[in-house]
Amino acid sequence: MTHELYRMTRLLERERIHYHRDRHRDDSIMVTATLVGERIEIDVFEDGHIEYSRFHESKDVEDDVALLEALFRKGGKD
């Protein structure tokens, strides 16, 4: 039996979807997939279950550098 992490990786590669893996928790690997206008963060846990969050992003191109810097300083906090 193949672990879900490998199955997910093969699926993304087969579909030619850009992704990267990170480790933010002790019990999971995060796979972040990038689609046009959307990012999906997929947590694959040791026991094989998957949880994910979808982030729909604006397709608008911004050029307000001060706003960008303020967003970074804010760190995504409301």
N, C-alpha and C positions, 0 to 999 in steps of 0.2 A: 504494500500500500504506500502511495506517495503522500508525503506531507503536503498540506494545503499551501504552504509557502512556495514549494516548488511548482505545484500546479498553477498557482496564481502567476508566478514568474513566467512560466512557459506560455500561458495565455496572453499576457502582455507582450511578450516577444513575438508570438505568432501574429498578433494583431498590429505589430509595429507601433506600440504606444510607448512613449517615453516614460520612464519611471526611475526611481531610485529608492534604495532601502536605507533605513535609519533604525537606530535602537534608542528609544526614549524611556522604555519600561523594562523591568527585569523579566517580565513574562511574555513579551511579544516583540515582534519585528514590525516596523511600520514600512509599508510600501506606499510611496506617493506617486500616483499616476497623473500625468498632465494631458488633458484633452483641450481642444479649442474652446476657450471660454470657461473651462471648468478644471478644478483640481479635486482629486479623490484621495483621501488619506485612509489607507486600509491597514488595520491592525490584525496581524495573523498571530494567534496565541499558541503557546506550546502544545496545548491540547487539540489544536487544529481548528478551533472555531474562529470565525472572522467577524469583525465589526468594522464599519467604515463610516466616514463623514464626507459629504459632497459640498464643495464650495463653488457656487456659480459666480463667476467674476464678470465684471463689466468688460466689454470689448472696446470701450472708449480709450483712446490714447491720451494720457495726461502729460502736462509739461510744467506743472506747478511744483518746483523742486522744494520750496518751503513747506508745502503741504506734505510732500513725500517724507521730508525730514521729521515733520511733526508726527506723522503716522508711525515712523520708526521709534521716536522718543516715547510715544504713547504705548507702543508695544501691543497694539490691538485691543487695549483695555478701554471700555466705555466710561 
